[in-house]
Amino acid sequence: MPLARRLSAVCCAALLLVSAALRADGPVIHRGLGPSPDTLDIHRAQGLSAFNLLRDLHEGLLTRDAAGRPVPGIARAWTVEDDGRRWRFELDPDARWSDGEPIVAADFVRGFERARDPATASPTADWLAPIAAIRAHGERDLEIRLQRPLPWFEELLTLPVTFPWPDEGRDVFSGPFRLVERVPGSVFRLARNGHYREADRVEAGGVTWHVTEDPSAELARFRAGELHATETVPPGRIDWLREQLGDALRVSPYLGSFYLVYNLRQAKFADPRVREALSLAIDRRLLTERVLGAGEVPAEGLVPPGLPGWPDAALDGIDFDARLARARTLLREAGHGRGNPLEVELRFNSSLAHRRLAVAVAAMWKQHLGVRTRLTNEEWKVFVTNRRHGRITEIVRGGWIADWADPANFLDNFHSDSPLNYAFLSDPDLDRLLESARGQRGPSRTATLVDAEQRLLDRHAIIPLYYYVSRHLVDPDLRGWQDNVMDIHLSRWLDLEN
């Protein structure tokens, strides 16, 4: 039902919100954010909520269009030479920081240097490792030399870690919006950046991002007319939502995987038989169909389907009873039985969907293997910190949304040197395959990465559970929203019809 029709049924607060949304300088769009972002530092951010905010506040050499495809950003044109190793960018002369100062090539050089400075402790700095050099040739000419061709380099340049960085002491923004207010744990209010290079093409006067830990509360706010788009929907309610809200429900394929990660520093997981047994005892079809119920696809691998040349990992024909028999045998051989039951901790960040899944997994482990599971729930920032340091974690909720459409974006996280290797896996064979793929192209590269995924799965460092779909409620009056496999929806492309 359109927002305007729902207004008669909502409270006075919602009416005031809509009135504020119809300001003379354009509508204010209200969006669900998910958990509080870990940081708004472009070089230190790693969570999806932080990335969504940063894409509104900042812009790189390239950006994304409404369909999620890379398009010119601050770079209005570029050339590629030396078999893909030399890129030269011409910056848009209209590009300005939010204080009106020009954005110049030196700002990108400064950003790359800060990202790669160990003192910055950037968790995504490894993405810049293929860059051999970056140089400014005047204010509008930027050259980047790569150590090797990167099939996804254009997509990489849309990510926060590659954005320009201003001189020290300047709190400014390079994107279509600027941050005007933040209420911790509640909202981030953005206003249109009048100095943005294409400010005249941005319809929204502002965006208010609402922190939403609970999908049910987010649903209630959407139905009350307080949100124009949600970050997600409550698990297990897709049929009801489709019946009640019709076309407002948007479910679409999405390049993302959800899995659990073992902390291999923990002695109790040193035996691979323990790790394999826990994985085998999880009924992924039951999880996706009855616990989650939003179209998720059961997973046996890390890399999601849909990438060119990548084989689909189907679960057809799997005998779950045979898997359980093997799981019990493995756990018994590893020394765990009635007299010595395995006890584990499963740690996850606050989310109704994550809690439902964790409870279901713990119940399967208890029922099928007699494993005792302690569930630990943490606020996102605390969870991210503990997962990264690995001092107290045992099994943690993991997951990866593609930053660029390439299988290496998933697999490189498990290289021994990756700061995102929360399993603390050190496998020379896996490292060798990943490094070999970096020098390959075409089908041979894909084949090497397929072998790398199999090596990771053979080590049982993770428990793949399902592949994502994107799930949003989008008000029919919100124009410009296009479903896409990257699930990227920049606010600059959005507008309200009424």
Phi and psi in degrees as a GROMACS rama.xvg file:
@    title "Ramachandran Plot"
@    xaxis  label "Phi"
@    yaxis  label "Psi"
@TYPE xy
-58.0793  152.547  PRO-2
-55.7111  -42.621  LEU-3
-61.623  -36.6223  ALA-4
-73.4114  -29.3916  ARG-5
-75.0366  -17.0363  ARG-6
-61.0631  -33.6328  LEU-7
-64.2417  -18.969  SER-8
-102.455  0.607944  ALA-9
-106.135  171.057  VAL-10
-78.034  171.194  CYS-11
-59.8874  -35.5585  CYS-12
-60.3589  -39.5142  ALA-13
-67.9853  -36.5688  ALA-14
-62.2558  -41.6503  LEU-15
-63.8146  -38.6307  LEU-16
-61.6491  -44.1898  LEU-17
-67.1153  -38.3286  VAL-18
-59.3819  -42.4109  SER-19
-65.6781  -27.2905  ALA-20
-73.545  -14.8038  ALA-21
-102.93  40.8358  LEU-22
-67.4508  159.253  ARG-23
-62.5545  -28.4203  ALA-24
-89.3197  16.088  ASP-25
116.965  159.335  GLY-26
-69.7083  154.122  PRO-27
-100.32  123.178  VAL-28
-96.3202  130.564  ILE-29
-105.515  122.262  HIS-30
-127.537  144.935  ARG-31
-78.8778  137.897  GLY-32
-103.098  -25.7825  LEU-33
89.82  -155.382  GLY-34
-66.9149  161.253  PRO-35
-56.2339  135.975  SER-36
-63.5035  146.803  PRO-37
-65.6732  -34.0122  ASP-38
-169.413  160.795  THR-39
-109.808  17.1237  LEU-40
-79.071  120.773  ASP-41
-60.5365  -25.7596  ILE-42
-93.133  -17.12  HIS-43
-106.234  -12.6872  ARG-44
-70.1185  145.553  ALA-45
-144.753  -12.7046  GLN-46
-85.9798  156.263  GLY-47
-62.8034  -40.8477  LEU-48
-63.4208  -39.1749  SER-49
-64.9088  -42.8435  ALA-50
-62.5496  -41.1257  PHE-51
-62.5536  -41.6184  ASN-52
-66.1395  -45.9181  LEU-53
-64.413  -30.993  LEU-54
-68.4934  -24.1518  ARG-55
-81.5829  -32.7765  ASP-56
-89.6973  -23.0667  LEU-57
-136.766  167.403  HIS-58
-146.431  148.893  GLU-59
-106.722  -165.981  GLY-60
-58.4582  -39.661  LEU-61
-118.591  160.859  LEU-62
-134.868  -166.98  THR-63
-119.013  142.692  ARG-64
-85.5772  -175.486  ASP-65
-63.9031  -24.1605  ALA-66
-91.0537  6.6091  ALA-67
83.6461  10.7607  GLY-68
-92.8131  145.574  ARG-69
-64.772  133.811  PRO-70
-141.397  165.102  VAL-71
-55.4767  138.042  PRO-72
-116.942  -116.159  GLY-73
-66.2087  -28.0249  ILE-74
-85.0047  117.373  ALA-75
-86.4288  -15.9143  ARG-76
-160.249  158.021  ALA-77
-157.184  159.089  TRP-78
-124.905  152.789  THR-79
-126.496  127.882  VAL-80
-134.93  -179.037  GLU-81
52.6119  48.8791  ASP-82
55.4405  40.5669  ASP-83
86.8297  6.80889  GLY-84
-97.2628  -16.3223  ARG-85
-123.527  118.327  ARG-86
-118.206  132.641  TRP-87
-126.088  126.196  ARG-88
-113.538  137.301  PHE-89
-102.801  116.73  GLU-90
-79.5432  147.164  LEU-91
-68.3021  123.423  ASP-92
-65.5832  -16.1994  PRO-93
-86.5663  -3.31976  ASP-94
-67.3516  125.29  ALA-95
-136.47  148.258  ARG-96
-72.2025  165.806  TRP-97
-67.6482  -10.7553  SER-98
-94.7455  5.47928  ASP-99
94.0609  -10.3156  GLY-100
-73.4309  143.915  GLU-101
-63.4109  145.369  PRO-102
-91.3587  122.471  ILE-103
-121.914  169.947  VAL-104
-58.0331  -35.6793  ALA-105
-62.2756  -26.6413  ALA-106
-66.8554  -33.5268  ASP-107
-73.8102  -39.8786  PHE-108
-60.3137  -44.803  VAL-109
-61.8882  -38.8169  ARG-110
-65.1934  -44.411  GLY-111
-63.0421  -40.8982  PHE-112
-64.6035  -41.543  GLU-113
-66.6252  -41.0325  ARG-114
-60.6041  -36.6201  ALA-115
-91.4896  -3.29788  ARG-116
-72.1546  122.021  ASP-117
-54.1102  -29.0814  PRO-118
-65.944  -24.2747  ALA-119
-72.8589  -28.1886  THR-120
55.8079  47.8466  ALA-121
-75.2927  123.734  SER-122
-73.5862  -11.8468  PRO-123
-112.527  8.9827  THR-124
-61.5232  -27.1271  ALA-125
-61.9245  -23.6713  ASP-126
-64.0049  -21.8418  TRP-127
-91.8792  -0.463396  LEU-128
-56.3914  -34.6029  ALA-129
-71.2081  -7.28252  PRO-130
-83.0597  119.069  ILE-131
-83.6916  -35.9556  ALA-132
-162.159  151.6  ALA-133
-138.434  129.257  ILE-134
-137.103  143.275  ARG-135
-95.9965  127.406  ALA-136
-112.121  77.1522  HIS-137
89.1466  -170.429  GLY-138
-78.5182  -29.8208  GLU-139
-112.796  3.67183  ARG-140
-122.123  119.136  ASP-141
-124.686  131.76  LEU-142
-116.472  134.208  GLU-143
-125.206  125.713  ILE-144
-108.305  132.373  ARG-145
-103.329  148.424  LEU-146
-70.2905  -27.9433  GLN-147
-154.999  157.614  ARG-148
-63.2203  141.225  PRO-149
-119.377  115.749  LEU-150
-60.9636  -24.3979  PRO-151
-107.322  18.3887  TRP-152
-61.4123  -38.7918  PHE-153
-61.3855  -39.709  GLU-154
-67.5953  -38.0816  GLU-155
-57.2487  -37.0606  LEU-156
-74.7745  -0.401787  LEU-157
-95.4775  -1.42284  THR-158
-94.3575  149.571  LEU-159
-53.8293  -36.0168  PRO-160
-63.268  -16.262  VAL-161
-102.458  4.58666  THR-162
-73.0121  161.218  PHE-163
-69.2516  156.2  PRO-164
-127.17  128.123  TRP-165
-78.6613  173.578  PRO-166
-58.3009  151.973  ASP-167
-57.4467  141.798  GLU-168
90.8743  -2.82031  GLY-169
-105.312  117.284  ARG-170
-94.3909  84.3674  ASP-171
-131.232  168.973  VAL-172
-132.12  147.229  PHE-173
-106.547  -4.03843  SER-174
-100.605  -169.23  GLY-175
-72.5786  -14.4643  PRO-176
-131.771  159.713  PHE-177
-125.582  149.626  ARG-178
-81.0656  124.226  LEU-179
-112.64  -19.0772  VAL-180
-161.382  139.597  GLU-181
-134.025  130.546  ARG-182
-113.547  106.478  VAL-183
-50.1795  131.025  PRO-184
74.6615  6.32022  GLY-185
-131.395  -74.282  SER-186
-141.403  157.654  VAL-187
-125.546  117.205  PHE-188
-101.516  126.246  ARG-189
-117.308  144.109  LEU-190
-119.926  152.779  ALA-191
-57.618  135.427  ARG-192
-84.9195  105.897  ASN-193
-64.1307  -18.6914  GLY-194
-94.0979  0.0546425  HIS-195
-60.792  144.059  TYR-196
-60.6382  -26.7745  ARG-197
-125.684  41.6227  GLU-198
-57.6908  -30.7747  ALA-199
-72.3416  -11.2917  ASP-200
-101.784  0.417091  ARG-201
-93.5872  114.99  VAL-202
-78.6321  -37.7085  GLU-203
-72.6187  135.774  ALA-204
-77.0551  -20.3734  GLY-205
-174.096  170.808  GLY-206
-136.185  133.107  VAL-207
-113.237  114.96  THR-208
-93.4892  125.38  TRP-209
-104.745  122.107  HIS-210
-64.3622  126.775  VAL-211
-138.009  93.598  THR-212
-75.6827  -30.031  GLU-213
-109.956  113.518  ASP-214
-60.9384  -30.8843  PRO-215
-67.3499  -39.9745  SER-216
-66.5046  -36.1803  ALA-217
-65.6172  -40.6374  GLU-218
-59.8419  -44.6262  LEU-219
-61.6588  -39.1466  ALA-220
-68.2956  -37.2696  ARG-221
-64.5221  -45.3507  PHE-222
-66.8734  -26.2071  ARG-223
-83.9115  -0.482461  ALA-224
83.1986  14.9014  GLY-225
-91.7835  -12.9841  GLU-226
-130.24  141.88  LEU-227
-92.9335  -21.5858  HIS-228
-153.337  138.711  ALA-229
-99.8379  159.467  THR-230
-76.1084  -34.8383  GLU-231
-155.775  -168.355  THR-232
-134.554  159.161  VAL-233
-62.8577  142.637  PRO-234
-67.1777  149.007  PRO-235
75.3589  13.1319  GLY-236
-126.689  21.3307  ARG-237
-61.2792  -46.2865  ILE-238
-62.2729  -43.1747  ASP-239
-64.3859  -42.7292  TRP-240
-63.8158  -41.0014  LEU-241
-64.0864  -38.805  ARG-242
-68.7629  -41.6568  GLU-243
-82.899  -36.3039  GLN-244
-116.697  -4.57342  LEU-245
55.0619  -124.583  GLY-246
-68.5773  -11.1699  ASP-247
-67.0396  -24.5104  ALA-248
-80.5579  123.378  LEU-249
-120.846  111.99  ARG-250
-118.383  127.43  VAL-251
-147.72  149.864  SER-252
-56.2728  149.12  PRO-253
-150.154  133.187  TYR-254
-81.7286  83.3786  LEU-255
-155.549  152.174  GLY-256
-130.43  144.181  SER-257
-116.38  134.42  PHE-258
-154.243  168.03  TYR-259
-105.286  149.699  LEU-260
-124.004  127.625  VAL-261
-80.1891  140.604  TYR-262
-86.9034  101.586  ASN-263
-72.9854  -2.5293  LEU-264
-76.752  -17.0123  ARG-265
-79.9996  129.192  GLN-266
-60.3137  -32.2856  ALA-267
-67.0717  -14.4156  LYS-268
-108.509  12.9617  PHE-269
-66.3228  -30.8679  ALA-270
-85.8703  116.634  ASP-271
-62.0262  -20.6461  PRO-272
-65.8533  -34.2614  ARG-273
-65.4966  -45.2105  VAL-274
-65.7655  -42.3769  ARG-275
-66.8332  -39.8095  GLU-276
-60.755  -44.7834  ALA-277
-62.7333  -36.7064  LEU-278
-68.8902  -43.7186  SER-279
-63.892  -27.5425  LEU-280
-83.1336  1.47102  ALA-281
-98.4774  123.555  ILE-282
-86.8053  97.7101  ASP-283
-68.353  -33.1556  ARG-284
-64.901  -41.5656  ARG-285
-62.667  -41.5198  LEU-286
-60.2649  -49.0632  LEU-287
-74.726  -34.7052  THR-288
-84.3151  -36.7872  GLU-289
-111.51  -32.1556  ARG-290
-87.2694  -44.6935  VAL-291
-94.6343  -56.9522  LEU-292
61.504  38.2927  GLY-293
-129.822  26.0889  ALA-294
90.6019  3.46353  GLY-295
-59.735  151.54  GLU-296
-106.867  123.856  VAL-297
-55.9325  140.881  PRO-298
-121.736  139.665  ALA-299
-115.219  -3.97036  GLU-300
-131.779  179.695  GLY-301
-89.585  -46.6259  LEU-302
-80.0039  126.674  VAL-303
-73.0018  158.927  PRO-304
-70.5847  163.658  PRO-305
107.264  -10.5947  GLY-306
-84.8785  140.913  LEU-307
-55.5675  126.505  PRO-308
79.8052  -0.362264  GLY-309
-91.1  130.904  TRP-310
-71.5613  140.244  PRO-311
-77.4143  137.798  ASP-312
-99.1661  95.6354  ALA-313
-90.1381  150.655  ALA-314
-100.152  6.87439  LEU-315
-59.944  136.325  ASP-316
81.7305  4.31659  GLY-317
-74.56  130.371  ILE-318
-93.4184  100.816  ASP-319
-66.9568  -33.2468  PHE-320
-63.0583  -39.5348  ASP-321
-66.4153  -37.4689  ALA-322
-62.615  -42.6969  ARG-323
-62.9944  -41.2736  LEU-324
-60.9487  -42.6091  ALA-325
-66.6459  -39.7076  ARG-326
-60.9165  -44.39  ALA-327
-65.2672  -39.0102  ARG-328
-64.2968  -45.7255  THR-329
-60.8825  -44.6756  LEU-330
-67.7147  -37.4094  LEU-331
-66.2118  -41.7717  ARG-332
-64.5921  -27.7492  GLU-333
-82.4741  -0.326719  ALA-334
98.3756  13.6867  GLY-335
-112.838  128.399  HIS-336
-157.461  -158.011  GLY-337
-60.6126  -37.0449  ARG-338
-79.446  -15.7988  GLY-339
-144.692  67.5533  ASN-340
-66.7876  145.024  PRO-341
-75.5809  133.997  LEU-342
-119.272  129.443  GLU-343
-134.599  161.594  VAL-344
-114.971  133.281  GLU-345
-112.896  116.439  LEU-346
-110.143  136.244  ARG-347
-148.914  161.039  PHE-348
-87.1117  156.251  ASN-349
-58.1698  119.545  SER-350
-174.034  135.57  SER-351
-60.1869  -43.5525  LEU-352
-63.1691  -42.288  ALA-353
-66.5327  -37.7266  HIS-354
-65.7333  -45.2657  ARG-355
-59.0142  -44.1306  ARG-356
-65.8263  -43.8762  LEU-357
-62.4626  -42.3732  ALA-358
-62.2233  -41.5617  VAL-359
-65.7395  -43.4916  ALA-360
-63.233  -44.8129  VAL-361
-60.7282  -38.1895  ALA-362
-65.9182  -39.0159  ALA-363
-65.5652  -43.7413  MET-364
-62.0825  -39.6437  TRP-365
-67.501  -48.3722  LYS-366
-66.4905  -43.6252  GLN-367
-90.117  -29.3759  HIS-368
-125.802  -6.92491  LEU-369
72.7726  18.6557  GLY-370
-79.5888  136.017  VAL-371
-96.7068  125.885  ARG-372
-119.546  127.289  THR-373
-98.0933  121.956  ARG-374
-92.8399  127.721  LEU-375
-122.246  121.038  THR-376
-111.094  129.587  ASN-377
-134.044  149.456  GLU-378
-61.2489  149.776  GLU-379
-53.2637  -48.7028  TRP-380
-63.4327  -40.828  LYS-381
-65.493  -43.6626  VAL-382
-59.9953  -46.7712  PHE-383
-60.4475  -42.6244  VAL-384
-63.6245  -47.542  THR-385
-65.7568  -38.4535  ASN-386
-65.0461  -39.9425  ARG-387
-67.6833  -43.2216  ARG-388
-77.8834  -33.7512  HIS-389
68.2405  18.904  GLY-390
-78.8159  -31.3002  ARG-391
-120.745  -4.19646  ILE-392
-80.5886  154.36  THR-393
-120.185  -70.9672  GLU-394
-120.665  128.907  ILE-395
-123.384  153.652  VAL-396
-67.9182  128.06  ARG-397
-123.077  175.964  GLY-398
166.898  155.485  GLY-399
-148.773  129.91  TRP-400
-104.27  131.78  ILE-401
-59.5639  124.962  ALA-402
-82.1077  -26.1628  ASP-403
-148.871  153.764  TRP-404
-80.0148  79.4497  ALA-405
-156.816  137.06  ASP-406
-61.4742  -28.5516  PRO-407
-64.2151  -24.6328  ALA-408
-63.2446  -29.3936  ASN-409
-84.6174  -45.8043  PHE-410
-75.0481  -34.3283  LEU-411
-63.0857  -19.1697  ASP-412
-64.2869  -15.415  ASN-413
-109.485  12.8113  PHE-414
-66.918  146.942  HIS-415
-55.3929  -32.1298  SER-416
-91.652  -1.06701  ASP-417
-74.7781  131.108  SER-418
-69.9217  -9.25961  PRO-419
-98.7755  11.0518  LEU-420
-83.9968  79.5535  ASN-421
-74.6787  -9.17858  TYR-422
-81.1277  -15.6167  ALA-423
55.197  40.2734  PHE-424
-79.0362  133.103  LEU-425
-127.685  101.911  SER-426
-131.411  105.427  ASP-427
-58.5205  -35.4235  PRO-428
-66.5565  -42.872  ASP-429
-65.061  -43.4873  LEU-430
-58.4628  -43.2522  ASP-431
-62.6905  -41.4765  ARG-432
-65.6088  -43.7116  LEU-433
-64.4978  -40.4031  LEU-434
-69.757  -36.0349  GLU-435
-64.8032  -39.6718  SER-436
-62.7919  -27.8309  ALA-437
-66.4207  -21.2758  ARG-438
-101.825  8.13766  GLY-439
-113.61  166.295  GLN-440
-142.382  158.698  ARG-441
70.1561  -151.993  GLY-442
-59.7167  -34.443  PRO-443
-65.1171  -37.8066  SER-444
-65.1425  -44.5266  ARG-445
-59.62  -42.6432  THR-446
-62.3797  -40.635  ALA-447
-64.1568  -40.2126  THR-448
-70.078  -32.6617  LEU-449
-61.1162  -42.925  VAL-450
-64.5533  -36.4141  ASP-451
-65.5848  -42.0223  ALA-452
-62.8596  -41.8543  GLU-453
-63.6245  -37.974  GLN-454
-62.5416  -43.4085  ARG-455
-60.9072  -44.5851  LEU-456
-66.7295  -36.6065  LEU-457
-64.5666  -27.7014  ASP-458
-79.2348  -12.8115  ARG-459
52.7483  44.203  HIS-460
-82.9947  -20.9973  ALA-461
-132.849  164.226  ILE-462
-119.2  96.3225  ILE-463
-63.5185  136.694  PRO-464
-118.267  -51.7673  LEU-465
-158.953  162.546  TYR-466
-99.747  140.951  TYR-467
-71.9637  157.099  TYR-468
-125.188  151.839  VAL-469
-81.8225  142.677  SER-470
-138.401  115.03  ARG-471
-138.223  155.293  HIS-472
-105.174  124.036  LEU-473
-126.213  120.539  VAL-474
-59.5946  132.334  ASP-475
-58.0519  -20.5446  PRO-476
-80.9994  -7.44673  ASP-477
-85.2232  112.005  LEU-478
-93.7881  150.474  ARG-479
96.4714  -5.50038  GLY-480
-79.6158  122.567  TRP-481
-124.001  124.829  GLN-482
-62.8153  138.787  ASP-483
-155.459  157.248  ASN-484
-67.2507  -18.9623  VAL-485
-85.8696  -14.4418  MET-486
52.47  43.5965  ASP-487
-109.259  124.356  ILE-488
-135.088  86.7012  HIS-489
-66.7135  137.245  LEU-490
-66.3596  -20.8556  SER-491
-63.8574  -20.5588  ARG-492
-94.0256  -1.86581  TRP-493
-98.9009  151.825  LEU-494
-154.591  162.664  ASP-495
-107.275  131.362  LEU-496
-70.3712  -38.6652  GLU-497
